[in-house]
Amino acid sequence: MRILFAAHAEKTHFFSMVPLAWALRTAGHEVRVATQPAMAEAVTRTGLTAVPLGADHRWKQVMEASQDEGWANRVAEAVTDTADLGHEELLRFFDETTSRYFRTINNEEFTDALVGYARWWQPDLIVWEQFTWAGAVAARVTGAAHARMVWGADVVTRTRNAFLATLAELPEDQRTDPLRDWLTESLARHGATYDETAANGQWTIDVGPPSHRIDNGLPVVGVRYIPYNGQAELPEWLAAEPSRPRVAVTAGVSVRGYFGFDMFSVGALQAFAGLDIELIATLLPAPGETADMAPDNATVMDFVPMQGLLPTCSAVIHIGGAGVQSTAAFYGVPQLILPGLWDTVVRAGLVERSGAGISVLPGQVTAESVRESLVRLLEDPSFRNGAEALRKDLMSAPSPNDVVPVLEDLTARHKSAV
């Protein structure tokens, strides 16, 4: 088969797709990755074939231009407290996210170029990153089977289901659906029509631990999360056992790519001063900060691959990034999560309910609360047991190699002639 992965230029979203892409490649299928030019090098560094198309997204510029500090909080509320929201709040969520985010990262240049490439290459299957709806458009136009691949909790679909339920209660002439309207417009440029698979895929590929998946009433193919952090070299000190409990502190790498620093202050590490631990903080200091603002028990460096660092750690502190959270689950590491954006509150709650960690919500974060939570995480063996149980749950999902025959069968059943 010819299989086209589609992902906009966001490395951490794409990295969760790499193990599956390689499983399909080593099974003998021809695999290519359609992306925006800014991510082409990151794709080729995985050993996969990149197809750079169209124009890069302008997400940073849109965020700076909007200067709406309340939007991030509204998004987090919409995907976390969906059941408590009415129609107007849900409509506002889809109106704002579609106009500000979804349209921006799936700009017309990228979407149209992807459609043109798919028409020429004729893939049998398009696997698209959950926010890269350009892949769904290309599949609808060409008749390729298509699957949406989620890297975190499937909260947008849950929120959409709630929105569609409220929409159905309105008179037909009042049923405004920003996501549907945008995708209808994109499809119409290429002579295709909308159905709900354009929003959700013909099926969903989910790398979350089975117990953490949200049931949205859609067909789902579960696949085991395999850590992949991009090209990296492991420092020599990782080969020696730490003399004290080692704790990783990380804010991931997504935000620093937009703004040049991390969403975790180096100065905030002072909350852990005096603890008999070894802090490894993979942080890029914000303007006005320096690494020497960290306490004596901390080492600050800009990057260490989590797949090398976390197996040596007794705990990890992070802001809820899906890659870090999933990698910690893979290695059975207890987690202290300080969530806030998008689905991070939802996923942090799932970790906490699994007994694998502690979530400290934005309004509860103080130096004292974070320090006390870390001490509890390190001293209470139930968290290590919970983390090991979460690891077993994650490992119970089939490997990428194991799901290849499933994807082959689904492709044969869903591909259509155009």
N, C-alpha and C positions, 0 to 999 in steps of 0.2 A: 504494500500500500504506500501511497504518498501521504505523509502526515505533516501538516503545517501547524506549528505552535504560534500563537499570536499573543504578543505582550507589549504594552506601551513601555516607555523608557523609565521603568522603576525596577532597579536590580533586585531588591529584596523580594518583590512579588514574583519576579521571574525565576529566582533561584530555587523556589519550591517545585518548579516544573522540571528542573534539569534531570533528576534521577529517572523520572518517567520517560522523558525524551530519549535518554540513553537506553533505557530498557527496550523501547520500541526500535531504536536504531540497531541494537545488538541482536534483536529478533529478526533482523533482515529488512526492516522497512526503511524507506527513504524519508529522512526527517530534516525539515528546515524550520528556522525560527524567523517569523516576520516581526519586525520591531521598528522603532523609530531610530534615526541615525545616531543619536546620542548613546544608545545602548548596544550598537553593533559590536564594538570591541569587547564588551563584557560577554556577549554571546559567543564570539569566536574563542574567547579564553576558556570556555567550557568544553571546547572541542566540537561544538555543534556548528552547523552552517547558518550564518546570519543572512537575512535578506532585509537590508535597511530600506525603508519606504517613507515617502512623504516628508512631513515636517515634524520636528520634535514638539512635545507638549510644552505649554507655557504656564505650568501650574504655579511656579514661584511668582511669576509676574502677576498672575491673576490674584493670588493671595495678597501680595503687596498692594495691589490697586484697590482691592475691596476694603481693606482696613476695617473689617467687621469682626471684632474680637468675639462677639457673641455667637458667630456662626458655628465655630467648633463645638461649643457647648450645646447648641441646638442639635447638631448632628449626633453627638454622643447620647443626648437624651432620647432622640428619636429611635436609635437602634438598641438602646438599653431598656427604656421604659415604654416600649411600643404599645403594650396592652392598655396603658393609661392615657393614650393620646386620642384625640378626636380627629375628625376628618380634616379640619382646617390646619391643624398642626402637621398631620401627615402630608397633606398637599404642599405645605410650605417646605417640608423636608425634601420632597422630590422635585419641587420647582427650583429650590436653591442648589441642591446637589447636581441636578441635571445641567442647569445653566452654568454653574461655576466650575464644576469638577468633571462630570462625565463628558460633556461636550468638549471641554478643554483638552483632556488627555486623548480623546478620540476625535481630534480635529479633522476637518473635511479632507485636507491634503493626505493625511495618513489613511483615513478610511477609504477614500477613493483609490488611492494607490494600492492598497491591500486588495480591494475588489478586482482591480485590473490585473494584479499579479496572480490571484487565485483563478481568474478566468483563463489566464495563459497556462499556469502550471497544472491546474485541475487536480487539487488534492482530493483524496478520498475522505479524509477526516481533518477537521480543524479543531484544535484544542485551544481555547482562549482563556486567558487570565480573567478573573471574575469581573474586572472593571474595563476590560478591553472589548467592548461591544462591537468594535470594528470587525472582529473575527466572526461574530454572529451574522453581521450584515453580509460579509463575504460568503459565508456558507449558505445563507438563504438565496443569494444571487446565483451561486454556482451549483447548488444542489448537493454540496458536500455534507456529510454527517458532521455534527458539531457538538462538542462537550464544553461546558463551562468548568473551569478548574478553580476551586476556592482554596485560599491559603490561610484563612482564619474562620471565625464563626460566620455562618451564612445569615448574618443579621439583616442585610439589605433585602434579601428575598422574604424574610419573615416580616419586615416592615412593609414590603410591597403587598404581601398577602393581606395584611391588616388594612392597608390603604384601599386595595381593590374591593374589600368587603364593605367599606364605608362608601365607596364610589357607587356600588351597585344599589345602594339605598336612595340615590339621588335621581331626579328626572334625567332622562337621557341627554337633553340639551345642556345639562349642567355638569356633565361628566368630563372634567378636564384631567388628563393624565400626562404630565410632562415627559416622563420617560418613554411612554408609548408614542407620543407625538413626535419626539425627536427621532426615535428609531424609524418610525413610519416615513419621516422626511428623508432620512438617510437611505432607506431601502428604495423609496420612490425614485431617487436620482438614478437608480440602476434597474428600474423596471420590475422591482420585487415588492411584495406586500408583507405586512406585519402579521405575525401571530405571536403568542406568548413565548414560544421557544426563542424568539429573538432577544427576549429579556433574560431567560433562564437557561438556555441551551436545551438540546434534546435530552440530555442527561447531565448530571453533575459529578465531577470527580472531586472527592473530598479527602484531604490528607490529615484531617483532625483525628485524635483518638476516638474510637467508636462511641464511647460514653459521652463525649463532648459535642457530638454532632447535633445540630438543630433539625428536627423533622419538619420540613416545609411541604411535605406531600409530593415531593419530586422524586424521580428515579435517581438513585445515587450509587456510584461505584466508589467504594472506600478503598484507599490505597495507603500503605504505610508511609509515614513521613520519614525521609532519609535526609539527615543534615547535609547541607551543601552551602558553604560560605564564600565560594569563589576561589580563585587562585590564591594560595598563601603558603608561606613557609612557617613551620613551627619553631619557636625559639628553643634553644638548647635547655633552658631551665625547666621546661615542661617535662623533661625526661626524668627529673628527680622528684621524689615524694616531698611534698611541703612539710616543713617542720611544725607548722601550726595549721589550724583549720583555714583553708583558703576560700575566700569569698570573691566571686566575680561581681563587678558593678559595670553595667553597660546601658547605654541608651540606644543601641542599634546604630545603624548608619544612614537611615532614610532621611531624617531631618537635617543632618549635617550636610547632606548633598544639596539641600535647598538653601540653607542659611549659613553654613560654614562653621557651625558649632553644635553641641549636643544639648538635648533637653534634660540635662542633669548637671547641676553646678559642681565644679571641682570643690568649691568651698563647702558644699553640703556634706562632703565626706567627713568633715569634722564631727558629725554626729556619731561616728564610729571610733573616734579617738580613744585610746586607752584600752580597747578590747584586745584580748590575746588572739588576734587573727591576722591573716595576711590578706590584705585587700589588693586585688588586681583590677584597676579601674580603666576600662577602655573608653576613655573620654577625650574629646577634643575641646579644650577650654574655650569658654565664651570670651568675647572682647573684654579686656580688663582683668581676666583671670590668668593665672599661671599654674603649672603643675605643682610648684612648691607650696601652694595654698592647701594641699592635701595633708592629712595627719601623717605621723611617722610610720604608722603601720600600713600605709597605702603606697602603691606604685601606680603611677599614671602613665599610660601609653595609648597611642591613638587607635591601635588595632591589634587584636589577637583573635584568630579564628575560634569561634565558640566551640566548634567540633573538636578542637585540640585542648582548649582551656577547661571547659565544663567537666569533662571526666575526672579532672583533678580537684574539683571543688566540692565543698561541703554545703554550699548554698550559692544562689545567684540573686542579685538585686537588679531589677530592670523595670522599664516603663510600660511593659505589656506588648512589645513588638512580637508579632506572630512567629518570626523565625527564631528568636531567642527562646520564647516560651516553648515552642515545639522541640527545639534542640535540648533544652533542659529536661523536658518530659522523656525524650529518647534516652537520655543518660541517667534518668532517675535522680535528678538533683532537686532538692527542695527550693522553692521560689518565693521571694519577697517581691511582690508586684505593686508598683505605684502607677495605676492606670489613669487614663483620662480621655484619650482621643479615640474616635471611631468605635470599634468593637472591643477595645481593651478592657473596659469595665466588665463586659459580658464574659470574656475569656478568663479574666482574673477570678471572677466569681466561680467559674467552673473548676479552676485549679484549686481554689479554696475548698469547695464542696467535695473535691476528690481527696482532701486531706493532704495534698501535696505542697501546700504553701499558704501564704498569708497575703491578703489584699488590703492595702491601705488606700482608701478613697481620697480624692483630692481635698475635700474639706477636713480630712482627718490627719493630713500629713504635717507632722512637726518633727523636729530633731529627736525629741523624746520618744514619740510613737514609733518612728522608724527604727531607732536604736533598740527599743524594747522588743519590737517584732523580730528583729534579726537575732537577738539573744534567745528568744523563745524558739525560733526556727532551728537554731544550732543545738540547743540543750534538750529539746523535747524529741525523743526518738520516734514519736508517732509521725512526724513530718517526713522523716526518711522512709518509714514504712509506706506512707501514703504516696510518696514519689516513686517508690519501687512498684507499687500497685498501678500507678498511672503509666509507668514504663511498660508493664505487662499488657495493659489495655492497648497502648499504642502499638506494641509489637504483635498484637493479635490480628491486626489488619493485614491483608495480603501484601506481599512485596510488589514493587513496580513490575518485576519480571512475571509475577503470578497473574497480574491483571491484563497482561498483553492479550491473551486469548479472548478475554471478556470484551476488550475494546475492538478486537477484530470482528467479533460476532455482532456487536452493536453497530459498528460501521456498516457492515453488510446489510443490516436491517433498515438503517435510517438513511443511507445515501440514496438520492433520487436523481433522475435525469432532468435536466432543464432544457 
